[in-house]
């Protein structure tokens, strides 16, 4: 091999190594998660106990833990509400979030069977759901679905909100 051929070979190897190192640096510097390095939101729902109704699972056990949530993410959980009194009750569920950070961003749907008890923002659920009618000793399943709409671009980043669902009951005739 002549001197000039050896120089060209050495330069080619050096260029290949340099390009490889640049590519490795770009891959290593890329933010994790594929979402521009943005921290996800997290939601945790628990159900509070009171004397008139029981809830399973009851706080401090969560009925829903979302894990990392980004736009388009969904999480679901379930609980059972039971009337412990001797009278028929109208039971509503009201959200008591630990923060207002996801009030207008997070969406929540509460259902019991095929009936929608509430659907809207976390902020709207602070007002309470539609009532479940429970006879003495009766119980009803409630499913909780929470999500961040896919079209949301900002406002959720790194937010962690714990939501207590509080049963509010009223005796019915």
MARMI-144684 format. One record per residue: residue number from 1; residue in three letters; x, y, z of N, C-alpha, C, O, CB in turn. Coordinates in nm, 3 decimals, padded with zeros to 5 digits, always signed. Glycine has a CB too. Layout:
  num  residu     n_px     n_py     n_pz    ca_px    ca_py    ca_pz     c_px     c_py     c_pz     o_px     o_py     o_pz    cb_px    cb_py    cb_pz
  NUM     ALA        X        Y        Z        X        Y        Z        X        Y        Z        X        Y        Z        X        Y        Z
...
! end
This chain:
  num  residu     n_px     n_py     n_pz    ca_px    ca_py    ca_pz     c_px     c_py     c_pz     o_px     o_py     o_pz    cb_px    cb_py    cb_pz
    1     UNK  +00.085  -00.116  +00.000  +00.000  +00.000  +00.000  +00.090  +00.123  +00.000  +00.183  +00.133  +00.080  -00.096  +00.000  +00.121
    2     UNK  +00.061  +00.215  -00.090  +00.141  +00.336  -00.096  +00.105  +00.430  +00.017  +00.003  +00.414  +00.085  +00.124  +00.406  -00.230
    3     UNK  +00.191  +00.527  +00.034  +00.172  +00.623  +00.143  +00.042  +00.702  +00.126  -00.029  +00.724  +00.224  +00.291  +00.720  +00.150
    4     UNK  +00.009  +00.744  +00.006  -00.114  +00.821  -00.015  -00.237  +00.734  +00.003  -00.339  +00.783  +00.052  -00.113  +00.884  -00.154
    5     UNK  -00.231  +00.608  -00.036  -00.344  +00.517  -00.016  -00.365  +00.492  +00.133  -00.479  +00.485  +00.179  -00.321  +00.384  -00.090
    6     UNK  -00.258  +00.479  +00.207  -00.268  +00.460  +00.353  -00.327  +00.584  +00.419  -00.407  +00.572  +00.512  -00.131  +00.429  +00.413
    7     UNK  -00.288  +00.703  +00.371  -00.344  +00.828  +00.427  -00.494  +00.837  +00.400  -00.571  +00.876  +00.488  -00.272  +00.951  +00.366
    8     UNK  -00.537  +00.802  +00.279  -00.681  +00.805  +00.246  -00.759  +00.704  +00.331  -00.869  +00.733  +00.379  -00.702  +00.776  +00.096
    9     UNK  -00.701  +00.588  +00.348  -00.766  +00.485  +00.430  -00.779  +00.533  +00.575  -00.884  +00.518  +00.636  -00.686  +00.353  +00.425
   10     UNK  -00.673  +00.591  +00.628  -00.674  +00.643  +00.766  -00.777  +00.755  +00.780  -00.850  +00.759  +00.879  -00.534  +00.695  +00.806
   11     UNK  -00.783  +00.844  +00.683  -00.881  +00.954  +00.687  -01.024  +00.899  +00.683  -01.111  +00.947  +00.755  -00.858  +01.052  +00.570
   12     UNK  -01.048  +00.800  +00.599  -01.181  +00.740  +00.587  -01.223  +00.675  +00.720  -01.337  +00.691  +00.764  -01.185  +00.636  +00.473
   13     UNK  -01.131  +00.602  +00.782  -01.160  +00.540  +00.911  -01.186  +00.647  +01.016  -01.279  +00.634  +01.096  -01.042  +00.449  +00.955
   14     UNK  -01.106  +00.751  +01.018  -01.123  +00.861  +01.113  -01.257  +00.931  +01.095  -01.324  +00.965  +01.193  -01.010  +00.962  +01.098
   15     UNK  -01.296  +00.954  +00.968  -01.425  +01.017  +00.940  -01.540  +00.928  +00.986  -01.637  +00.978  +01.044  -01.438  +01.048  +00.789
   16     UNK  -01.530  +00.798  +00.962  -01.634  +00.704  +01.004  -01.648  +00.701  +01.156  -01.760  +00.701  +01.208  -01.605  +00.564  +00.951
   17     UNK  -01.536  +00.699  +01.226  -01.538  +00.700  +01.373  -01.598  +00.832  +01.422  -01.679  +00.832  +01.515  -01.394  +00.680  +01.430
   18     UNK  -01.559  +00.944  +01.362  -01.612  +01.074  +01.401  -01.762  +01.084  +01.381  -01.833  +01.134  +01.468  -01.543  +01.184  +01.323
   19     UNK  -01.810  +01.037  +01.266  -01.955  +01.039  +01.240  -02.029  +00.948  +01.338  -02.138  +00.982  +01.384  -01.983  +00.994  +01.095
   20     UNK  -01.970  +00.834  +01.369  -02.031  +00.744  +01.466  -02.042  +00.808  +01.604  -02.144  +00.794  +01.672  -01.951  +00.616  +01.476
   21     UNK  -01.938  +00.878  +01.645  -01.941  +00.947  +01.775  -02.044  +01.059  +01.776  -02.114  +01.078  +01.876  -01.801  +01.004  +01.808
   22     UNK  -02.055  +01.134  +01.667  -02.156  +01.241  +01.658  -02.297  +01.181  +01.667  -02.381  +01.233  +01.740  -02.140  +01.321  +01.525
   23     UNK  -02.321  +01.073  +01.596  -02.453  +01.007  +01.600  -02.483  +00.957  +01.741  -02.595  +00.973  +01.790  -02.458  +00.891  +01.500
   24     UNK  -02.385  +00.897  +01.807  -02.404  +00.848  +01.944  -02.434  +00.963  +02.039  -02.519  +00.949  +02.128  -02.281  +00.771  +01.992
   25     UNK  -02.368  +01.076  +02.023  -02.391  +01.193  +02.107  -02.532  +01.248  +02.087  -02.597  +01.286  +02.184  -02.287  +01.301  +02.076
   26     UNK  -02.578  +01.252  +01.963  -02.714  +01.300  +01.935  -02.818  +01.209  +01.999  -02.913  +01.258  +02.060  -02.738  +01.309  +01.783
   27     UNK  -02.802  +01.079  +01.986  -02.895  +00.984  +02.046  -02.894  +00.995  +02.199  -02.999  +00.991  +02.262  -02.861  +00.840  +02.003
   28     UNK  -02.776  +01.008  +02.257  -02.764  +01.017  +02.403  -02.823  +01.147  +02.457  -02.874  +01.149  +02.569  -02.618  +01.004  +02.445
   29     UNK  -02.815  +01.254  +02.381  -02.864  +01.384  +02.427  -03.013  +01.402  +02.406  -03.071  +01.496  +02.460  -02.790  +01.495  +02.357
   30     UNK  -03.077  +01.316  +02.330  -03.220  +01.327  +02.304  -03.298  +01.305  +02.432  -03.269  +01.209  +02.504  -03.265  +01.226  +02.196
   31     UNK  -03.396  +01.391  +02.464  -03.474  +01.374  +02.587  -03.551  +01.243  +02.588  -03.593  +01.194  +02.483  -03.571  +01.490  +02.604
   32     UNK  -03.568  +01.189  +02.706  -03.639  +01.062  +02.722  -03.787  +01.080  +02.701  -03.840  +01.191  +02.712  -03.613  +01.003  +02.860
   33     UNK  -03.854  +00.971  +02.670  -04.000  +00.970  +02.665  -04.060  +01.009  +02.532  -04.179  +00.985  +02.511  -04.052  +01.058  +02.768
   34     UNK  -03.986  +01.068  +02.443  -04.041  +01.104  +02.315  -04.137  +01.221  +02.321  -04.204  +01.248  +02.221  -04.108  +00.987  +02.256
   35     UNK  -04.149  +01.290  +02.431  -04.239  +01.404  +02.446  -04.159  +01.529  +02.481  -04.204  +01.612  +02.560  -04.345  +01.377  +02.553
   36     UNK  -04.043  +01.543  +02.422  -03.964  +01.662  +02.445  -03.912  +01.674  +02.587  -03.880  +01.784  +02.631  -04.043  +01.782  +02.411
   37     UNK  -03.904  +01.564  +02.659  -03.853  +01.568  +02.796  -03.953  +01.623  +02.897  -03.914  +01.652  +03.010  -03.729  +01.650  +02.800
   38     UNK  -04.080  +01.638  +02.858  -04.182  +01.693  +02.946  -04.223  +01.588  +03.049  -04.248  +01.472  +03.016  -04.305  +01.741  +02.863
   39     UNK  -04.230  +01.631  +03.173  -04.273  +01.540  +03.279  -04.421  +01.509  +03.267  -04.499  +01.599  +03.235  -04.243  +01.601  +03.417
   40     UNK  -04.462  +01.387  +03.290  -04.603  +01.352  +03.281  -04.679  +01.398  +03.406  -04.620  +01.431  +03.508  -04.620  +01.201  +03.261
   41     UNK  -04.810  +01.399  +03.393  -04.898  +01.425  +03.508  -04.929  +01.291  +03.575  -04.910  +01.185  +03.516  -05.029  +01.498  +03.464
   42     UNK  -04.978  +01.298  +03.699  -05.023  +01.178  +03.769  -05.148  +01.211  +03.848  -05.157  +01.316  +03.911  -04.913  +01.123  +03.862
   43     UNK  -05.245  +01.120  +03.843  -05.368  +01.132  +03.920  -05.384  +01.012  +04.010  -05.352  +00.899  +03.972  -05.489  +01.146  +03.827
   44     UNK  -05.433  +01.036  +04.129  -05.458  +00.928  +04.225  -05.594  +00.955  +04.287  -05.614  +01.058  +04.351  -05.345  +00.919  +04.336
   45     UNK  -05.689  +00.863  +04.270  -05.822  +00.876  +04.326  -05.839  +00.781  +04.444  -05.803  +00.664  +04.436  -05.929  +00.849  +04.219
   46     UNK  -05.895  +00.833  +04.553  -05.935  +00.751  +04.666  -06.081  +00.784  +04.698  -06.134  +00.885  +04.651  -05.841  +00.775  +04.791
   47     UNK  -06.144  +00.700  +04.776  -06.283  +00.723  +04.817  -06.288  +00.738  +04.968  -06.235  +00.654  +05.041  -06.376  +00.607  +04.770
   48     UNK  -06.352  +00.845  +05.013  -06.363  +00.870  +05.157  -06.479  +00.790  +05.215  -06.577  +00.760  +05.147  -06.382  +01.021  +05.185
   49     UNK  -06.466  +00.758  +05.341  -06.573  +00.690  +05.414  -06.655  +00.790  +05.492  -06.605  +00.894  +05.535  -06.516  +00.582  +05.508
   50     UNK  -06.781  +00.758  +05.511  -06.861  +00.831  +05.609  -06.954  +00.729  +05.674  -06.947  +00.610  +05.643  -06.943  +00.949  +05.541
   51     UNK  -07.039  +00.772  +05.763  -07.119  +00.676  +05.840  -07.234  +00.611  +05.766  -07.273  +00.499  +05.799  -07.172  +00.743  +05.958
   52     UNK  -07.290  +00.679  +05.665  -07.410  +00.628  +05.600  -07.380  +00.525  +05.491  -07.458  +00.432  +05.469  -07.487  +00.742  +05.541
   53     UNK  -07.267  +00.541  +05.423  -07.232  +00.448  +05.315  -07.090  +00.394  +05.336  -07.005  +00.460  +05.395  -07.244  +00.516  +05.177
   54     UNK  -07.068  +00.276  +05.286  -06.931  +00.222  +05.283  -06.883  +00.229  +05.139  -06.962  +00.227  +05.045  -06.926  +00.075  +05.338
   55     UNK  -06.754  +00.236  +05.124  -06.692  +00.241  +04.993  -06.577  +00.142  +04.993  -06.499  +00.135  +05.088  -06.643  +00.386  +04.957
   56     UNK  -06.567  +00.065  +04.886  -06.460  -00.032  +04.874  -06.395  -00.016  +04.738  -06.467  -00.028  +04.639  -06.512  -00.177  +04.893
   57     UNK  -06.269  +00.009  +04.723  -06.171  +00.022  +04.830  -06.182  +00.161  +04.896  -06.211  +00.261  +04.830  -06.029  -00.001  +04.776
   58     UNK  -06.157  +00.164  +05.024  -06.164  +00.289  +05.099  -06.024  +00.345  +05.118  -05.925  +00.272  +05.121  -06.232  +00.267  +05.236
   59     UNK  -06.019  +00.478  +05.130  -05.891  +00.545  +05.155  -05.828  +00.484  +05.280  -05.900  +00.451  +05.374  -05.909  +00.700  +05.173
   60     UNK  -05.699  +00.467  +05.283  -05.598  +00.526  +05.196  -05.570  +00.445  +05.069  -05.490  +00.487  +04.986  -05.472  +00.542  +05.272
   61     UNK  -05.635  +00.328  +05.053  -05.612  +00.249  +04.930  -05.670  +00.323  +04.810  -05.784  +00.370  +04.817  -05.675  +00.108  +04.943
   62     UNK  -05.596  +00.336  +04.702  -05.648  +00.407  +04.585  -05.744  +00.319  +04.505  -05.730  +00.197  +04.500  -05.533  +00.452  +04.495
   63     UNK  -05.839  +00.383  +04.442  -05.925  +00.311  +04.348  -05.875  +00.333  +04.206  -05.913  +00.261  +04.114  -06.072  +00.356  +04.362
   64     UNK  -05.789  +00.435  +04.189  -05.727  +00.462  +04.060  -05.592  +00.529  +04.083  -05.583  +00.629  +04.155  -05.820  +00.552  +03.971
   65     UNK  -05.489  +00.473  +04.023  -05.356  +00.536  +04.019  -05.316  +00.538  +03.873  -05.295  +00.434  +03.811  -05.249  +00.457  +04.109
   66     UNK  -05.306  +00.658  +03.819  -05.288  +00.671  +03.674  -05.151  +00.630  +03.624  -05.138  +00.583  +03.511  -05.313  +00.812  +03.634
   67     UNK  -05.048  +00.647  +03.705  -04.914  +00.634  +03.650  -04.888  +00.756  +03.563  -04.964  +00.852  +03.570  -04.896  +00.501  +03.568
   68     UNK  -04.784  +00.754  +03.480  -04.752  +00.872  +03.399  -04.861  +00.899  +03.295  -04.896  +00.812  +03.216  -04.617  +00.853  +03.329
   69     UNK  -04.914  +01.021  +03.297  -05.019  +01.061  +03.200  -04.971  +01.177  +03.115  -04.918  +01.277  +03.165  -05.150  +01.099  +03.274
   70     UNK  -04.992  +01.162  +02.986  -04.966  +01.267  +02.888  -05.091  +01.280  +02.803  -05.181  +01.197  +02.814  -04.838  +01.235  +02.799
   71     UNK  -05.099  +01.382  +02.718  -05.217  +01.394  +02.633  -05.246  +01.264  +02.559  -05.158  +01.204  +02.498  -05.198  +01.507  +02.533
   72     UNK  -05.371  +01.222  +02.565  -05.414  +01.096  +02.505  -05.412  +00.979  +02.601  -05.464  +00.872  +02.568  -05.328  +01.065  +02.388
   73     UNK  -05.354  +00.995  +02.721  -05.348  +00.887  +02.820  -05.481  +00.872  +02.893  -05.550  +00.971  +02.917  -05.235  +00.914  +02.921
   74     UNK  -05.515  +00.749  +02.926  -05.635  +00.718  +03.002  -05.598  +00.628  +03.120  -05.501  +00.552  +03.114  -05.742  +00.649  +02.912
   75     UNK  -05.674  +00.639  +03.228  -05.659  +00.549  +03.343  -05.798  +00.521  +03.397  -05.887  +00.607  +03.391  -05.564  +00.611  +03.454
   76     UNK  -05.818  +00.402  +03.451  -05.950  +00.371  +03.506  -05.936  +00.294  +03.637  -05.833  +00.233  +03.666  -06.033  +00.289  +03.405
   77     UNK  -06.042  +00.299  +03.712  -06.050  +00.228  +03.839  -06.197  +00.206  +03.873  -06.286  +00.254  +03.804  -05.978  +00.307  +03.951
   78     UNK  -06.221  +00.132  +03.980  -06.358  +00.101  +04.017  -06.371  +00.095  +04.168  -06.274  +00.072  +04.241  -06.403  -00.032  +03.955
   79     UNK  -06.493  +00.117  +04.213  -06.525  +00.107  +04.355  -06.669  +00.061  +04.368  -06.745  +00.062  +04.271  -06.502  +00.242  +04.430
   80     UNK  -06.705  +00.022  +04.488  -06.842  -00.016  +04.519  -06.890  +00.068  +04.635  -06.820  +00.083  +04.735  -06.854  -00.167  +04.550
   81     UNK  -07.011  +00.123  +04.621  -07.073  +00.204  +04.727  -07.190  +00.124  +04.782  -07.270  +00.070  +04.706  -07.120  +00.345  +04.673
   82     UNK  -07.201  +00.116  +04.914  -07.310  +00.041  +04.977  -07.379  +00.126  +05.083  -07.314  +00.196  +05.161  -07.256  -00.090  +05.040
   83     UNK  -07.510  +00.120  +05.085  -07.593  +00.192  +05.183  -07.598  +00.111  +05.312  -07.643  -00.004  +05.311  -07.737  +00.219  +05.128
   84     UNK  -07.551  +00.168  +05.422  -07.551  +00.100  +05.552  -07.670  +00.139  +05.639  -07.683  +00.089  +05.751  -07.424  +00.131  +05.626
   85     UNK  -07.756  +00.227  +05.590  -07.866  +00.276  +05.673  -07.993  +00.196  +05.649  -07.996  +00.107  +05.564  -07.891  +00.425  +05.645
   86     UNK  -08.094  +00.228  +05.723  -08.224  +00.164  +05.708  -08.318  +00.242  +05.618  -08.437  +00.212  +05.612  -08.288  +00.144  +05.842
   87     UNK  -08.266  +00.343  +05.548  -08.351  +00.423  +05.458  -08.286  +00.434  +05.321  -08.165  +00.416  +05.306  -08.377  +00.564  +05.517
   88     UNK  -08.370  +00.465  +05.221  -08.319  +00.483  +05.085  -08.245  +00.616  +05.077  -08.291  +00.718  +05.128  -08.435  +00.478  +04.982
   89     UNK  -08.128  +00.612  +05.011  -08.045  +00.731  +05.001  -08.018  +00.768  +04.855  -08.010  +00.682  +04.767  -07.912  +00.709  +05.073
   90     UNK  -08.006  +00.898  +04.831  -07.954  +00.949  +04.706  -07.807  +00.984  +04.736  -07.780  +01.072  +04.817  -08.037  +01.075  +04.651
   91     UNK  -07.714  +00.916  +04.670  -07.571  +00.935  +04.698  -07.505  +00.998  +04.576  -07.509  +00.945  +04.466  -07.502  +00.799  +04.734
   92     UNK  -07.443  +01.113  +04.599  -07.365  +01.183  +04.497  -07.218  +01.171  +04.535  -07.184  +01.155  +04.652  -07.409  +01.334  +04.483
   93     UNK  -07.131  +01.179  +04.436  -06.987  +01.178  +04.461  -06.932  +01.314  +04.423  -06.958  +01.365  +04.314  -06.916  +01.065  +04.382
   94     UNK  -06.855  +01.372  +04.513  -06.796  +01.504  +04.491  -06.644  +01.492  +04.501  -06.593  +01.427  +04.593  -06.851  +01.608  +04.594
   95     UNK  -06.573  +01.554  +04.406  -06.427  +01.550  +04.405  -06.371  +01.655  +04.499  -06.417  +01.769  +04.503  -06.373  +01.571  +04.263
   96     UNK  -06.271  +01.615  +04.574  -06.194  +01.705  +04.659  -06.047  +01.687  +04.623  -05.974  +01.614  +04.691  -06.219  +01.677  +04.813
   97     UNK  -06.001  +01.754  +04.514  -05.861  +01.741  +04.471  -05.766  +01.811  +04.569  -05.804  +01.907  +04.635  -05.843  +01.798  +04.330
   98     UNK  -05.644  +01.762  +04.576  -05.542  +01.820  +04.662  -05.488  +01.950  +04.604  -05.420  +02.026  +04.674  -05.428  +01.722  +04.684
   99     UNK  -05.517  +01.976  +04.477  -05.464  +02.093  +04.409  -05.556  +02.128  +04.293  -05.635  +02.045  +04.248  -05.318  +02.067  +04.358
  100     UNK  -05.548  +02.252  +04.246  -05.623  +02.293  +04.128  -05.542  +02.276  +04.000  -05.587  +02.317  +03.893  -05.668  +02.439  +04.142
  101     UNK  -05.424  +02.217  +04.009  -05.330  +02.209  +03.898  -05.387  +02.143  +03.772  -05.349  +02.182  +03.662  -05.208  +02.134  +03.942
  102     UNK  -05.475  +02.046  +03.786  -05.531  +01.978  +03.669  -05.681  +02.001  +03.653  -05.746  +01.932  +03.575  -05.505  +01.829  +03.679
  103     UNK  -05.736  +02.098  +03.726  -05.880  +02.122  +03.725  -05.941  +02.135  +03.585  -06.039  +02.068  +03.555  -05.910  +02.246  +03.803
  104     UNK  -05.885  +02.219  +03.502  -05.940  +02.241  +03.369  -05.883  +02.151  +03.262  -05.928  +02.154  +03.148  -05.919  +02.381  +03.329
  105     UNK  -05.784  +02.070  +03.297  -05.715  +01.985  +03.200  -05.763  +01.840  +03.206  -05.800  +01.782  +03.104  -05.565  +01.990  +03.224
  106     UNK  -05.763  +01.783  +03.324  -05.802  +01.641  +03.340  -05.953  +01.626  +03.322  -06.031  +01.706  +03.372  -05.759  +01.586  +03.479
  107     UNK  -05.991  +01.524  +03.250  -06.132  +01.491  +03.228  -06.164  +01.366  +03.309  -06.080  +01.277  +03.325  -06.162  +01.469  +03.075
  108     UNK  -06.286  +01.360  +03.361  -06.327  +01.247  +03.445  -06.468  +01.204  +03.405  -06.555  +01.287  +03.380  -06.321  +01.284  +03.596
  109     UNK  -06.487  +01.074  +03.401  -06.622  +01.017  +03.378  -06.649  +00.916  +03.488  -06.568  +00.827  +03.513  -06.634  +00.950  +03.235
  110     UNK  -06.763  +00.931  +03.554  -06.808  +00.835  +03.655  -06.930  +00.764  +03.598  -07.024  +00.829  +03.551  -06.842  +00.905  +03.792
  111     UNK  -06.928  +00.632  +03.601  -07.043  +00.555  +03.553  -07.081  +00.449  +03.654  -06.998  +00.402  +03.733  -07.012  +00.490  +03.417
  112     UNK  -07.207  +00.412  +03.651  -07.256  +00.299  +03.730  -07.340  +00.216  +03.634  -07.450  +00.255  +03.596  -07.340  +00.345  +03.858
  113     UNK  -07.288  +00.102  +03.598  -07.352  +00.023  +03.493  -07.345  +00.103  +03.364  -07.237  +00.149  +03.325  -07.500  -00.012  +03.530
  114     UNK  -07.458  +00.119  +03.295  -07.460  +00.197  +03.171  -07.494  +00.344  +03.196  -07.500  +00.423  +03.101  -07.560  +00.137  +03.073
  115     UNK  -07.516  +00.381  +03.320  -07.555  +00.518  +03.355  -07.433  +00.607  +03.380  -07.345  +00.571  +03.459  -07.647  +00.517  +03.478
  116     UNK  -07.428  +00.722  +03.314  -07.321  +00.820  +03.335  -07.363  +00.910  +03.450  -07.464  +00.980  +03.442  -07.292  +00.903  +03.205
  117     UNK  -07.284  +00.909  +03.557  -07.312  +00.992  +03.675  -07.249  +01.130  +03.662  -07.305  +01.228  +03.711  -07.260  +00.924  +03.801
  118     UNK  -07.135  +01.138  +03.596  -07.066  +01.265  +03.576  -06.970  +01.249  +03.459  -06.911  +01.143  +03.439  -06.991  +01.310  +03.705
  119     UNK  -06.955  +01.358  +03.383  -06.855  +01.359  +03.276  -06.817  +01.505  +03.252  -06.902  +01.589  +03.222  -06.910  +01.291  +03.146
  120     UNK  -06.689  +01.532  +03.265  -06.640  +01.667  +03.244  -06.505  +01.684  +03.307  -06.433  +01.587  +03.332  -06.738  +01.770  +03.300
  121     UNK  -06.470  +01.809  +03.333  -06.341  +01.838  +03.393  -06.339  +01.799  +03.540  -06.443  +01.780  +03.603  -06.306  +01.985  +03.377
  122     UNK  -06.219  +01.787  +03.591  -06.202  +01.761  +03.734  -06.265  +01.874  +03.814  -06.325  +01.851  +03.919  -06.051  +01.746  +03.770
  123     UNK  -06.253  +01.995  +03.764  -06.313  +02.111  +03.830  -06.465  +02.096  +03.840  -06.523  +02.128  +03.944  -06.278  +02.240  +03.754
  124     UNK  -06.530  +02.050  +03.735  -06.676  +02.032  +03.736  -06.718  +01.927  +03.838  -06.826  +01.938  +03.897  -06.726  +01.992  +03.597
  125     UNK  -06.634  +01.826  +03.859  -06.668  +01.720  +03.954  -06.663  +01.769  +04.098  -06.711  +01.700  +04.188  -06.573  +01.601  +03.936
  126     UNK  -06.606  +01.885  +04.122  -06.609  +01.944  +04.257  -06.753  +01.973  +04.299  -06.785  +01.975  +04.418  -06.525  +02.074  +04.261
  127     UNK  -06.840  +01.996  +04.200  -06.981  +02.025  +04.228  -07.060  +01.899  +04.262  -07.164  +01.907  +04.327  -07.045  +02.095  +04.108
  128     UNK  -07.011  +01.785  +04.219  -07.078  +01.658  +04.250  -07.136  +01.593  +04.127  -07.154  +01.656  +04.022  -07.187  +01.680  +04.351
  129     UNK  -07.165  +01.466  +04.142  -07.219  +01.385  +04.033  -07.371  +01.378  +04.044  -07.431  +01.432  +04.137  -07.159  +01.242  +04.035
  130     UNK  -07.431  +01.313  +03.946  -07.572  +01.277  +03.957  -07.585  +01.177  +04.072  -07.488  +01.110  +04.108  -07.628  +01.218  +03.822
  131     UNK  -07.703  +01.167  +04.127  -07.723  +01.080  +04.243  -07.747  +00.935  +04.204  -07.813  +00.904  +04.104  -07.840  +01.130  +04.326
  132     UNK  -07.691  +00.847  +04.284  -07.722  +00.705  +04.279  -07.830  +00.680  +04.383  -07.818  +00.727  +04.497  -07.594  +00.614  +04.305
  133     UNK  -07.934  +00.609  +04.348  -08.040  +00.577  +04.444  -08.008  +00.439  +04.503  -08.004  +00.339  +04.432  -08.183  +00.579  +04.376
  134     UNK  -07.986  +00.436  +04.634  -07.951  +00.310  +04.700  -08.053  +00.278  +04.810  -08.072  +00.357  +04.903  -07.808  +00.317  +04.759
  135     UNK  -08.116  +00.164  +04.797  -08.209  +00.117  +04.902  -08.128  +00.068  +05.022  -08.007  +00.048  +05.010  -08.302  +00.003  +04.848
  136     UNK  -08.191  +00.050  +05.136  -08.119  +00.000  +05.254  -08.044  -00.131  +05.223  -08.104  -00.226  +05.173  -08.217  -00.022  +05.372
  137     UNK  -07.915  -00.134  +05.254  -07.833  -00.253  +05.232  -07.788  -00.274  +05.089  -07.710  -00.366  +05.063  -07.907  -00.371  +05.277
  138     UNK  -07.836  -00.193  +04.995  -07.801  -00.211  +04.854  -07.663  -00.151  +04.824  -07.615  -00.064  +04.896  -07.909  -00.147  +04.763
  139     UNK  -07.602  -00.200  +04.717  -07.473  -00.147  +04.674  -07.476  -00.123  +04.523  -07.562  -00.175  +04.452  -07.357  -00.243  +04.713
  140     UNK  -07.380  -00.043  +04.477  -07.370  -00.014  +04.334  -07.223  +00.000  +04.296  -07.145  +00.060  +04.371  -07.449  +00.115  +04.296
  141     UNK  -07.184  -00.055  +04.180  -07.047  -00.036  +04.133  -07.035  +00.102  +04.067  -07.129  +00.150  +04.003  -07.006  -00.148  +04.033
  142     UNK  -06.920  +00.163  +04.083  -06.891  +00.291  +04.016  -06.756  +00.278  +03.949  -06.657  +00.239  +04.012  -06.893  +00.412  +04.118
  143     UNK  -06.752  +00.310  +03.820  -06.627  +00.307  +03.744  -06.580  +00.450  +03.725  -06.660  +00.538  +03.694  -06.645  +00.233  +03.606
  144     UNK  -06.451  +00.472  +03.743  -06.390  +00.605  +03.727  -06.293  +00.597  +03.610  -06.202  +00.513  +03.609  -06.318  +00.652  +03.859
  145     UNK  -06.312  +00.685  +03.513  -06.221  +00.695  +03.399  -06.166  +00.837  +03.400  -06.243  +00.933  +03.405  -06.293  +00.661  +03.262
  146     UNK  -06.035  +00.851  +03.395  -05.970  +00.982  +03.393  -05.875  +00.987  +03.274  -05.812  +00.887  +03.240  -05.894  +01.011  +03.526
  147     UNK  -05.866  +01.104  +03.210  -05.778  +01.117  +03.096  -05.739  +01.263  +03.074  -05.803  +01.355  +03.124  -05.844  +01.061  +02.972
  148     UNK  -05.633  +01.279  +02.996  -05.592  +01.410  +02.947  -05.620  +01.407  +02.798  -05.563  +01.325  +02.727  -05.439  +01.442  +02.980
  149     UNK  -05.706  +01.496  +02.749  -05.740  +01.494  +02.606  -05.616  +01.506  +02.516  -05.521  +01.576  +02.550  -05.837  +01.607  +02.574
  150     UNK  -05.620  +01.437  +02.404  -05.506  +01.434  +02.312  -05.470  +01.572  +02.259  -05.353  +01.596  +02.225  -05.537  +01.341  +02.196
  151     UNK  -05.566  +01.662  +02.250  -05.537  +01.794  +02.193  -05.471  +01.891  +02.292  -05.429  +02.000  +02.253  -05.664  +01.855  +02.142
  152     UNK  -05.461  +01.851  +02.419  -05.396  +01.937  +02.520  -05.247  +01.946  +02.487  -05.181  +01.845  +02.465  -05.417  +01.881  +02.665
  153     UNK  -05.196  +02.068  +02.485  -05.055  +02.087  +02.453  -04.971  +02.122  +02.576  -04.852  +02.092  +02.579  -05.040  +02.195  +02.350
  154     UNK  -05.031  +02.185  +02.674  -04.957  +02.230  +02.791  -05.050  +02.239  +02.911  -05.172  +02.231  +02.897  -04.889  +02.367  +02.763
  155     UNK  -04.991  +02.256  +03.029  -05.072  +02.273  +03.150  -05.081  +02.150  +03.237  -05.137  +02.156  +03.346  -05.207  +02.315  +03.112
  156     UNK  -05.027  +02.039  +03.192  -05.031  +01.915  +03.270  -04.893  +01.875  +03.324  -04.884  +01.791  +03.413  -05.087  +01.802  +03.184
  157     UNK  -04.790  +01.934  +03.271  -04.653  +01.889  +03.292  -04.613  +01.881  +03.439  -04.615  +01.981  +03.511  -04.559  +01.982  +03.220
  158     UNK  -04.579  +01.762  +03.482  -04.528  +01.740  +03.617  -04.632  +01.754  +03.727  -04.596  +01.749  +03.845  -04.419  +01.834  +03.643
  159     UNK  -04.759  +01.772  +03.694  -04.862  +01.791  +03.796  -04.898  +01.657  +03.859  -04.916  +01.557  +03.789  -04.988  +01.857  +03.735
  160     UNK  -04.908  +01.655  +03.990  -04.950  +01.536  +04.064  -05.064  +01.576  +04.154  -05.048  +01.659  +04.243  -04.832  +01.473  +04.146
  161     UNK  -05.180  +01.516  +04.131  -05.300  +01.554  +04.206  -05.363  +01.429  +04.266  -05.387  +01.330  +04.198  -05.401  +01.628  +04.115
  162     UNK  -05.390  +01.437  +04.396  -05.464  +01.333  +04.466  -05.608  +01.381  +04.478  -05.633  +01.494  +04.521  -05.402  +01.302  +04.608
  163     UNK  -05.702  +01.297  +04.440  -05.843  +01.333  +04.441  -05.918  +01.240  +04.536  -05.918  +01.118  +04.517  -05.903  +01.326  +04.298
  164     UNK  -05.982  +01.298  +04.637  -06.067  +01.220  +04.725  -06.210  +01.233  +04.674  -06.260  +01.344  +04.658  -06.055  +01.268  +04.875
  165     UNK  -06.276  +01.120  +04.648  -06.417  +01.122  +04.612  -06.497  +01.110  +04.741  -06.487  +01.010  +04.812  -06.453  +01.007  +04.511
  166     UNK  -06.576  +01.211  +04.768  -06.652  +01.218  +04.892  -06.799  +01.186  +04.863  -06.861  +01.254  +04.782  -06.638  +01.358  +04.958
  167     UNK  -06.854  +01.084  +04.929  -06.997  +01.057  +04.911  -07.079  +01.160  +04.990  -07.052  +01.188  +05.106  -07.032  +00.912  +04.957
  168     UNK  -07.180  +01.214  +04.923  -07.272  +01.309  +04.986  -07.410  +01.248  +04.971  -07.459  +01.230  +04.859  -07.263  +01.456  +04.922
  169     UNK  -07.474  +01.215  +05.083  -07.602  +01.147  +05.074  -07.717  +01.230  +05.128  -07.700  +01.318  +05.212  -07.595  +01.017  +05.146
  170     UNK  -07.835  +01.196  +05.077  -07.958  +01.264  +05.117  -08.067  +01.157  +05.128  -08.083  +01.077  +05.036  -07.999  +01.377  +05.013
  171     UNK  -08.140  +01.153  +05.238  -08.247  +01.054  +05.251  -08.357  +01.080  +05.149  -08.391  +01.194  +05.120  -08.306  +01.056  +05.393
  172     UNK  -08.413  +00.972  +05.095  -08.524  +00.981  +05.001  -08.648  +00.918  +05.065  -08.637  +00.829  +05.149  -08.489  +00.910  +04.867
  173     UNK  -08.765  +00.965  +05.024  -08.888  +00.905  +05.079  -08.908  +00.763  +05.031  -09.006  +00.698  +05.067  -09.008  +00.989  +05.042
! end
